[in-house]
């Protein structure tokens, strides 16, 4: 597999969006990259595919802007580029929650890494002896492809529905340690901040999301594959394209879910 696929995000204040969009798009075209990059006042979210050399050149170029220096990426391989074109889109939020009081660029929620989470799940509690609840912050069509065993799945149709679901079920989380998770980290980071803002205690985000978990510890405690928003449909725990059973990305992408 010769194509490198990367995803990355950073919550950072951006105030030059139109000019930044043109620079980023020109650089991607010059390197023959395809994918989607979202830019918003709160930061950047990117999904790119191309040769390893071209991806490395783009990340070096992007990192010359101190706002994006040392941007951590999640990587996977495929035989073909799983995008039809290159898009750089300007949005109000890089992941839409519609709770303007939540400003991740101002500070992160506590995070737990994959190795620590696996240890907690292996032993059945966190290091203080508390029960650990996993909260899946993704949409129902994503959780249908795969999820952590016994995770809380609210069967939401969009991320904007998560706050109401949490508010209606708040008693479940009392005296528990909560770890929110998502594909690459962006939704679970915002969700953890929302839960903290709502007064919930002992809330963590899974650092790097499911993709980083697969990279570091494999399929432990996971069931199925992981949905991705490109033509692969899903990746398995080895981060290889999964069997083509999860093709809902086409309809959701058209609806703007990506």
N, C-alpha and C positions, 0 to 999 in steps of 0.2 A: 504494500500500500504506500503510494508515493505522495499522496496529498495530506498536508497537515491542516487540521481544523483547530482553531483556537476560540476560546471565549474568555472574556474578561470584563470587569466593570470597575468603576471607582466613583464614589460619591464625592464630588468636589465642585465648588462653585464655579460656574462658567458664565461669562457675560459677553462673549464675542461669538455667539453661535453661528450667524450666517457666514462670517468670514472663515471661521473654523471649519464649517461644513465644506466649503469650497476647497480649502487646503487638504483636508482629509480625503475628500473624494478624488481630487487630482492625484494624490499620492497612491491611492488604491488602484486607480486606472493605470498609472504608470508601471505598477508592479503586477498587473494582470490578476489582482485579487478579486474574489467575489464574496458576497455575504451581506450582512446588515450591520450598520453602526447607528446607534441612537444617541443623540446629543440633546441635553436639556439643561436648564439652569442648575439642576442638582448633580449633573455629572455625565458620564459616558458609559455605554453598554455596547459591547462589540462581539460579533460573531463573524469570523473570517476564515477563508479557505484558500489555499494556494500551495506553491512549492515551499519547502522549509526555508530556502534562501530568501524568497520574496517575503514571507512572513517575518523572518528575522530582520530584514531590511526595513519593513514597515514599523516594527516595534522599536527599532533603534531611532528611526525618524520621529515617531510619536513621543518617545522618551526624552527627546531634546526639549520638549515643553515640560517644564518642571511640574506642572499639574498632573502629568501622566508618567513621571519618572518611576521606574521600578514597578510597573504595572504587572501584577501576577496573572498569569494565564493558565487555563486548563487546556490540555492538549489531547487530541485523538487523531487517528489516521483513517483514511479511506482510499479506495482505488480511484474515485472520481470526485470532482468538486461538487458538493451537494447543494449548490445554490445556482440559480439561473442567471443572476445579475448582481451588480454591486449597488447597494443603496445606502445613503447616509441621510437619515431623517431627523428633523428637528421636532421635539415633543415638549410638552409641559413637564412631564416626569419620565425618567428612563424606565421606571416601572410604576404603573399607575395605581395609586391607592386612594387619591382624592382626600387626603388628610393633611392639609398644608402645614399643620403644626409639627408634623414629623419631618425633621430635617436631618437626614443621615450625614450630610456633609459637615454637620456641626459636631459629630462625635458618634462613635460606634457603640452598639450594645455589646455586652460580653460575648465571647465566642468560645466554643469548645472544638478542638481539632478532632479529626477522624479517629486517631488512635485512642484518645481519651474516651470518645463516645463508645467505641467498640468495647473498651474495658468496662465501662459502666453497664452496657447491655449484657456483656458476658456475666458480670457479677450480680446483675439484677437491681442495682441501685447506684447512686452517685457516691463520691468519696465521703460524704457525710451521712450515708445510709438512707437517703431519701429516694422514694420511687421516682423514676425518670419517665416523663411523658414525651413522646415524639409527636410533633405537630407538623403535618404535611401542609404546606402553604400553597401547593399547586392546584391547578384545575382538575376536575374530575376525569377528563379524557387523558390527562397525564398520569394520574394515579392508577388508572385502569391498566396501564402498561407495566407498572411496577412501583413498589413502595416498601418501606420498612415494615416488618411484621409488627402488628399491634399498634401501628401509628394511628393517630387521630386524623380522619379524613372527612371533612365537612361536605364533600361533593359539591364544591363551589364551581360556578361557571366562569368566574373571573376573580382576580385578586381583590377587586374592590368589595366583594361580598364577605371577605374574611373578618373585618372588624365586627360586623353584626353577628356573625356566627360565634365569635369568641364571646361577645357580650352576653349572648343567650345561654352560654354554657360555662360561665365563669367559675361556678362552684367546683367543677371537675378539677381545676388546677390548684386548689387550696392545698398548701403544705407539700406540693410536688416540685420537682425540678423539671422545667420545660425546655426542650431543645427544638427550635423551629428549623425546618430544612426545606430546601428547594433544589433546583437543578444545579445552579452554579453559585448560589450564595446571595443573589441580589434581593429576591423576595423575602428570604428568611431573615436577612438583615433588617429590612424595613418592618417586617412583622414583629421582630423582637423589640424594636424601638417602640412600636405601637403598643405592645403589651406592657412594656415598662411605663409608658406614658399613661396607660390606663390603671397603673398602680399594682400590676402583677409582679410578684417577687420571684427570684431565682429563675430568670429567663435567660437563655443562651441562644445563639445562632450557631448552626453547623458551619464551621469555617470552610469556605470553598464549595459548599453544597455537596450534592450527590456525586458529581464528577470527581471532586477531590477525594471524597470517601472511597470511591472505586479505585482511584489511583493509589491510595495509601494502604487500604486494608481489603480491597476486593469485595466479595459479595456477602460478607458476614452479616447476618440478620436482615438481609435484603431479599425480597421476592420479586422475580421478573426482571425486566430491563428498565432502562431510563429513557423516557420520551425526550426527544430533542427537536427544535424548531428548524429543521432543514430536511432535505430529501432522503436522508437516512431513516427518518422516522423515529429510530431509537438506537441506543448503544447498549451493549451488554456490560457485565461487570469488568471485562477486560478492555473496555472502551473501544471495542470493535463494532462496526455496524451490525445491528441485530437483524434477525429474520424480518422481512418486510411485512409485519402485521400491524404496525402502528402508523397508518398513513393519514391520520386525522390532521396532520400538520397543514395539509393543503387548504382545507376549509377554514381552520383557525387563523392561518396566515392571511388569508383573504379578508377575514373579519378584523384584522388588525391586532390579534392576540400576540403575535410575535413581537 
